[in-house]
Each structure stands twice: as structure tokens, then as C-alpha cells.
Amino acid sequence: MYEIAIIGAGPAGASAALFTAKAGKKTIVIDNEKSMTNRAWVENHYGVKEIEGPALLELGKNQAKEQGAELVTKTVTNIAKVSDHFTITTDDNNVIETKHVLLATGALTDLADKIGVNLISGTEPRIKSIVDVNSDGKTNIDGIWAAGTIAGVSVHTIITAGHGASVAINIISELNGERYVDHDILKS
């Protein structure tokens, strides 16, 4: 069983996976490769002069994998609560079990709506609805979280990536029972 399943490997999802996997949490990322970043040209991402969206996505996925996250290319068709965990069903009828779910599906809210996560009106142009989350990224269903555009933050990659990291820290902290901090120092 996974500790964290992340739905979506765009900037929010891959960034979250980078943090959760680096923290030693058994992490799976399920991605359908429909990130809007696939169509982006990015010149406003800190630390990167300019980059094509697909290249940025590949960098993020590779960083998450290097830290130990498992990435699969599938479409999630359902998520169900089963006693103390969730089952995630994919389009090939594979079932994945996890303690926590992080929705990082960008502008796509169909899955969240289907499983009973509360939606509210979107705040960004062309984003009709978003998941209703608290300041930690928690939804109305205990154990289901949301990060990035689906959680109402700006569509800019730097912002969604940061939000994914922030929500991941909150999930790790809940799993650990104390506030988690990840500070790397220069290697000599």
C-alpha cells in the first residue's frame, strides 16, 4: 500500500511527489499526460531562463523519480474510501491502495466531482470550478487533498509547483504526527 497517491504529474503533482518521496513516503504518481503545461512556453519560472512546457514536465517527473516516487501513465476512473484507506481504480481496471490522495489535476475537476469532493466557482480566467480546500490543502473528505490549479491557485507553473510542495509538506506532517521540514545544506 502507498502512503500517498498523487493524481497528476504537472508542476503541482511532480513537485509534491518530489517532497513526499524525498521524505521517505511510499509515493505513486498517476498521470494521464493531459497537463496544460504540455502546451506552455515558460519564461517566468524561478531558476529557469526559458523552457518549453514538455521539457519542464519531464524535469519535474525525473526529479520525483530520482527521489523514489513511482510514476505510471494511466487515467484514474474512480477513488473510493475503504475503512482506513482509499482504492484508486484506473482505466485498465488496476486498483491501487493508498492512505492519502492528492488531487493535482489542473483544470480538470470531473474526478473530484464524481467522488464527492466539494467544488466551488473558479477564480482564474477560464477555470470554471475548483476544489474547495482549507489553507492546508484538505478537502471535505478526510485523506483527500488538492494542490495547484484545481485548488484555486494561479495557473503559473511556479505557483502551482510551490503549492504542490506546500500541500505535500502538510501531508507528510500529518503522517509523521509533527511538522516536517526539509532543509538541504551545501555539500562540502
Disulfide bonds with the S-S distance in Angstrom:
none
